[in-house]
Amino acid sequence: LSPLETEDGILVSAAIRDITERKKLEEKLKQFNRELEKQVTVKTVELTDMMERINDAFMALDSSFHYIYLNKKMAEIVGAPQAGLIGQPAFGTASAAGSQLYEAVQTSMEQQQYMTFIEHQEQHGRWYENPLYPSPEGLSVFVRDITVSRKAEIKAQEAEKRYQTTLDGMMEGCQIIDFNWRYIYINPVAAKQGRGEPAKLLGRTMMEVY
């Protein structure tokens, strides 16, 4: 309304604008936002349920390395209630802040590169494989217990070392050749018999040597 004073009195002019379409559009936008929020909630529940069912421990950290989310398996490793850890620093203690995992997380975040870090917790006698997935907003960390496979690997390495020590100490010459006639092992006695050194013979064929 725009009042205008004249000799005949005060005149009032009015402009009427049809906002029906705008109101309809606003209502559609509100409905769209409600549906979007509902879909986000459903997807969040689905994702949370999936993370609780996987065999690995998992934690999502923000850019300051505070917990955004962690599943029950991760809470068990940390040794604290799941809900009470949300918003808390993942590396709040001096020992955690000085750990190799913290250094790996920092490096992955700074370089924005995927990394896999193997961690040995001697106090617990456990081995963990930690795939790290960085983003500008934070970091996703999976913690996979590989203790059984790692111990088996160490035992195999120890057995191989004992086997090689036995062969190295034999009085007789011993040599192992692959299907391409290349030396893959030769003990000192066999090398001496062939007037060569083990390091110079390994990887070469018999035809190349003789």
NUROKOL-469512 format. One record per residue (C-alpha): residue number from 1; residue in three letters; z, x, y. Coordinates in steps of 0.02 Angstrom, whole numbers, padded with zeros to 5 digits. Layout:
// NUROKOL-469512
{num NUM, residuo ALA, z Z, x X, y Y}
...
This chain:
// NUROKOL-469512
{num 1, residuo LEU, z 00000, x 00000, y 00000}
{num 2, residuo SER, z -00046, x 00064, y 00173}
{num 3, residuo PRO, z 00035, x -00032, y 00321}
{num 4, residuo LEU, z -00065, x -00034, y 00485}
{num 5, residuo GLU, z 00010, x -00100, y 00650}
{num 6, residuo THR, z -00114, x -00195, y 00761}
{num 7, residuo GLU, z -00108, x -00316, y 00911}
{num 8, residuo ASP, z -00112, x -00459, y 00788}
{num 9, residuo GLY, z 00033, x -00389, y 00688}
{num 10, residuo ILE, z 00053, x -00275, y 00538}
{num 11, residuo LEU, z -00090, x -00273, y 00419}
{num 12, residuo VAL, z -00070, x -00207, y 00242}
{num 13, residuo SER, z -00213, x -00137, y 00141}
{num 14, residuo ALA, z -00200, x -00108, y -00045}
{num 15, residuo ALA, z -00308, x -00017, y -00173}
{num 16, residuo ILE, z -00302, x -00078, y -00352}
{num 17, residuo ARG, z -00349, x 00045, y -00489}
{num 18, residuo ASP, z -00375, x -00002, y -00670}
{num 19, residuo ILE, z -00273, x 00122, y -00776}
{num 20, residuo THR, z -00292, x 00029, y -00940}
{num 21, residuo GLU, z -00398, x 00166, y -01018}
{num 22, residuo ARG, z -00278, x 00301, y -00962}
{num 23, residuo LYS, z -00131, x 00208, y -01038}
{num 24, residuo LYS, z -00226, x 00187, y -01200}
{num 25, residuo LEU, z -00266, x 00373, y -01200}
{num 26, residuo GLU, z -00083, x 00418, y -01169}
{num 27, residuo GLU, z -00030, x 00307, y -01314}
{num 28, residuo LYS, z -00159, x 00388, y -01428}
{num 29, residuo LEU, z -00095, x 00560, y -01379}
{num 30, residuo LYS, z 00084, x 00508, y -01416}
{num 31, residuo GLN, z 00031, x 00440, y -01585}
{num 32, residuo PHE, z -00066, x 00600, y -01622}
{num 33, residuo ASN, z 00088, x 00707, y -01580}
{num 34, residuo ARG, z 00198, x 00599, y -01692}
{num 35, residuo GLU, z 00076, x 00618, y -01837}
{num 36, residuo LEU, z 00061, x 00806, y -01805}
{num 37, residuo GLU, z 00251, x 00827, y -01806}
{num 38, residuo LYS, z 00260, x 00728, y -01967}
{num 39, residuo GLN, z 00127, x 00837, y -02050}
{num 40, residuo VAL, z 00215, x 00997, y -01992}
{num 41, residuo THR, z 00379, x 00933, y -02065}
{num 42, residuo VAL, z 00296, x 00891, y -02231}
{num 43, residuo LYS, z 00208, x 01060, y -02242}
{num 44, residuo THR, z 00369, x 01150, y -02196}
{num 45, residuo VAL, z 00462, x 01062, y -02336}
{num 46, residuo GLU, z 00322, x 01104, y -02459}
{num 47, residuo LEU, z 00320, x 01287, y -02407}
{num 48, residuo THR, z 00510, x 01301, y -02416}
{num 49, residuo ASP, z 00510, x 01222, y -02589}
{num 50, residuo MET, z 00377, x 01346, y -02648}
{num 51, residuo MET, z 00475, x 01495, y -02580}
{num 52, residuo GLU, z 00631, x 01436, y -02671}
{num 53, residuo ARG, z 00538, x 01427, y -02837}
{num 54, residuo ILE, z 00452, x 01598, y -02835}
{num 55, residuo ASN, z 00528, x 01739, y -02939}
{num 56, residuo ASP, z 00534, x 01861, y -02792}
{num 57, residuo ALA, z 00664, x 01867, y -02655}
{num 58, residuo PHE, z 00586, x 01829, y -02486}
{num 59, residuo MET, z 00634, x 01841, y -02303}
{num 60, residuo ALA, z 00543, x 01803, y -02140}
{num 61, residuo LEU, z 00598, x 01902, y -01987}
{num 62, residuo ASP, z 00558, x 01881, y -01803}
{num 63, residuo SER, z 00495, x 02025, y -01696}
{num 64, residuo SER, z 00676, x 02082, y -01668}
{num 65, residuo PHE, z 00708, x 02081, y -01857}
{num 66, residuo HIS, z 00823, x 01929, y -01857}
{num 67, residuo TYR, z 00815, x 01809, y -02004}
{num 68, residuo ILE, z 00702, x 01658, y -01975}
{num 69, residuo TYR, z 00707, x 01609, y -02158}
{num 70, residuo LEU, z 00761, x 01681, y -02324}
{num 71, residuo ASN, z 00763, x 01603, y -02497}
{num 72, residuo LYS, z 00914, x 01593, y -02612}
{num 73, residuo LYS, z 00866, x 01748, y -02710}
{num 74, residuo MET, z 00863, x 01850, y -02549}
{num 75, residuo ALA, z 01032, x 01779, y -02498}
{num 76, residuo GLU, z 01102, x 01833, y -02666}
{num 77, residuo ILE, z 01041, x 02011, y -02637}
{num 78, residuo VAL, z 01114, x 02013, y -02462}
{num 79, residuo GLY, z 01275, x 01937, y -02529}
{num 80, residuo ALA, z 01300, x 01802, y -02398}
{num 81, residuo PRO, z 01271, x 01612, y -02382}
{num 82, residuo GLN, z 01090, x 01569, y -02349}
{num 83, residuo ALA, z 01119, x 01453, y -02199}
{num 84, residuo GLY, z 01240, x 01574, y -02116}
{num 85, residuo LEU, z 01111, x 01713, y -02108}
{num 86, residuo ILE, z 00980, x 01620, y -02006}
{num 87, residuo GLY, z 00971, x 01699, y -01833}
{num 88, residuo GLN, z 01072, x 01851, y -01888}
{num 89, residuo PRO, z 01002, x 02029, y -01884}
{num 90, residuo ALA, z 00934, x 02083, y -02052}
{num 91, residuo PHE, z 00986, x 02263, y -02019}
{num 92, residuo GLY, z 01149, x 02233, y -01926}
{num 93, residuo THR, z 01255, x 02362, y -02016}
{num 94, residuo ALA, z 01244, x 02549, y -01987}
{num 95, residuo SER, z 01194, x 02582, y -02168}
{num 96, residuo ALA, z 01057, x 02449, y -02162}
{num 97, residuo ALA, z 00990, x 02512, y -01996}
{num 98, residuo GLY, z 00977, x 02687, y -02069}
{num 99, residuo SER, z 00896, x 02633, y -02232}
{num 100, residuo GLN, z 00721, x 02679, y -02290}
{num 101, residuo LEU, z 00676, x 02494, y -02294}
{num 102, residuo TYR, z 00718, x 02478, y -02109}
{num 103, residuo GLU, z 00606, x 02628, y -02070}
{num 104, residuo ALA, z 00465, x 02551, y -02172}
{num 105, residuo VAL, z 00485, x 02383, y -02084}
{num 106, residuo GLN, z 00481, x 02468, y -01913}
{num 107, residuo THR, z 00325, x 02567, y -01958}
{num 108, residuo SER, z 00235, x 02415, y -02028}
{num 109, residuo MET, z 00278, x 02312, y -01873}
{num 110, residuo GLU, z 00230, x 02448, y -01749}
{num 111, residuo GLN, z 00064, x 02485, y -01835}
{num 112, residuo GLN, z 00031, x 02303, y -01882}
{num 113, residuo GLN, z -00021, x 02359, y -02055}
{num 114, residuo TYR, z 00019, x 02294, y -02228}
{num 115, residuo MET, z 00130, x 02412, y -02327}
{num 116, residuo THR, z 00213, x 02417, y -02498}
{num 117, residuo PHE, z 00379, x 02508, y -02503}
{num 118, residuo ILE, z 00472, x 02559, y -02661}
{num 119, residuo GLU, z 00661, x 02561, y -02637}
{num 120, residuo HIS, z 00789, x 02636, y -02756}
{num 121, residuo GLN, z 00966, x 02571, y -02733}
{num 122, residuo GLU, z 01066, x 02701, y -02827}
{num 123, residuo GLN, z 01233, x 02613, y -02801}
{num 124, residuo HIS, z 01168, x 02462, y -02896}
{num 125, residuo GLY, z 01050, x 02554, y -03012}
{num 126, residuo ARG, z 00904, x 02444, y -02959}
{num 127, residuo TRP, z 00724, x 02474, y -02905}
{num 128, residuo TYR, z 00636, x 02356, y -02785}
{num 129, residuo GLU, z 00454, x 02342, y -02732}
{num 130, residuo ASN, z 00438, x 02273, y -02556}
{num 131, residuo PRO, z 00268, x 02212, y -02493}
{num 132, residuo LEU, z 00275, x 02199, y -02302}
{num 133, residuo TYR, z 00160, x 02080, y -02205}
{num 134, residuo PRO, z 00172, x 02105, y -02015}
{num 135, residuo SER, z 00111, x 01995, y -01872}
{num 136, residuo PRO, z 00140, x 02004, y -01684}
{num 137, residuo GLU, z 00274, x 01869, y -01703}
{num 138, residuo GLY, z 00371, x 01949, y -01846}
{num 139, residuo LEU, z 00368, x 02008, y -02025}
{num 140, residuo SER, z 00365, x 01932, y -02199}
{num 141, residuo VAL, z 00450, x 02034, y -02335}
{num 142, residuo PHE, z 00446, x 02004, y -02522}
{num 143, residuo VAL, z 00576, x 02094, y -02629}
{num 144, residuo ARG, z 00523, x 02114, y -02811}
{num 145, residuo ASP, z 00644, x 02184, y -02940}
{num 146, residuo ILE, z 00546, x 02315, y -03039}
{num 147, residuo THR, z 00696, x 02398, y -03121}
{num 148, residuo VAL, z 00639, x 02366, y -03301}
{num 149, residuo SER, z 00462, x 02431, y -03275}
{num 150, residuo ARG, z 00521, x 02577, y -03170}
{num 151, residuo LYS, z 00648, x 02633, y -03300}
{num 152, residuo ALA, z 00515, x 02620, y -03435}
{num 153, residuo GLU, z 00399, x 02726, y -03328}
{num 154, residuo ILE, z 00534, x 02858, y -03303}
{num 155, residuo LYS, z 00570, x 02863, y -03490}
{num 156, residuo ALA, z 00384, x 02886, y -03527}
{num 157, residuo GLN, z 00375, x 03029, y -03401}
{num 158, residuo GLU, z 00528, x 03111, y -03477}
{num 159, residuo ALA, z 00456, x 03093, y -03653}
{num 160, residuo GLU, z 00291, x 03168, y -03596}
{num 161, residuo LYS, z 00383, x 03314, y -03516}
{num 162, residuo ARG, z 00482, x 03346, y -03676}
{num 163, residuo TYR, z 00320, x 03336, y -03777}
{num 164, residuo GLN, z 00234, x 03462, y -03662}
{num 165, residuo THR, z 00385, x 03578, y -03667}
{num 166, residuo THR, z 00378, x 03575, y -03857}
{num 167, residuo LEU, z 00191, x 03616, y -03857}
{num 168, residuo ASP, z 00214, x 03753, y -03727}
{num 169, residuo GLY, z 00346, x 03836, y -03836}
{num 170, residuo MET, z 00246, x 03835, y -03998}
{num 171, residuo MET, z 00202, x 04000, y -04083}
{num 172, residuo GLU, z 00030, x 03931, y -04127}
{num 173, residuo GLY, z -00110, x 03895, y -04007}
{num 174, residuo CYS, z -00130, x 03712, y -03961}
{num 175, residuo GLN, z -00266, x 03630, y -03859}
{num 176, residuo ILE, z -00313, x 03449, y -03824}
{num 177, residuo ILE, z -00493, x 03404, y -03781}
{num 178, residuo ASP, z -00558, x 03235, y -03721}
{num 179, residuo PHE, z -00716, x 03146, y -03780}
{num 180, residuo ASN, z -00820, x 03245, y -03655}
{num 181, residuo TRP, z -00758, x 03409, y -03728}
{num 182, residuo ARG, z -00652, x 03447, y -03575}
{num 183, residuo TYR, z -00484, x 03530, y -03591}
{num 184, residuo ILE, z -00344, x 03411, y -03542}
{num 185, residuo TYR, z -00207, x 03522, y -03613}
{num 186, residuo ILE, z -00195, x 03700, y -03676}
{num 187, residuo ASN, z -00036, x 03796, y -03712}
{num 188, residuo PRO, z -00008, x 03977, y -03661}
{num 189, residuo VAL, z -00042, x 04044, y -03838}
{num 190, residuo ALA, z -00213, x 03959, y -03849}
{num 191, residuo ALA, z -00256, x 04015, y -03673}
{num 192, residuo LYS, z -00213, x 04194, y -03718}
{num 193, residuo GLN, z -00317, x 04184, y -03874}
{num 194, residuo GLY, z -00464, x 04127, y -03769}
{num 195, residuo ARG, z -00429, x 04264, y -03641}
{num 196, residuo GLY, z -00401, x 04139, y -03502}
{num 197, residuo GLU, z -00266, x 04050, y -03402}
{num 198, residuo PRO, z -00220, x 03867, y -03431}
{num 199, residuo ALA, z -00248, x 03821, y -03248}
{num 200, residuo LYS, z -00426, x 03892, y -03252}
{num 201, residuo LEU, z -00470, x 03804, y -03415}
{num 202, residuo LEU, z -00407, x 03629, y -03380}
{num 203, residuo GLY, z -00544, x 03507, y -03331}
{num 204, residuo ARG, z -00682, x 03620, y -03393}
{num 205, residuo THR, z -00785, x 03598, y -03551}
{num 206, residuo MET, z -00787, x 03719, y -03696}
{num 207, residuo MET, z -00970, x 03756, y -03658}
{num 208, residuo GLU, z -00927, x 03802, y -03478}
{num 209, residuo VAL, z -00790, x 03920, y -03535}
{num 210, residuo TYR, z -00875, x 04006, y -03680}
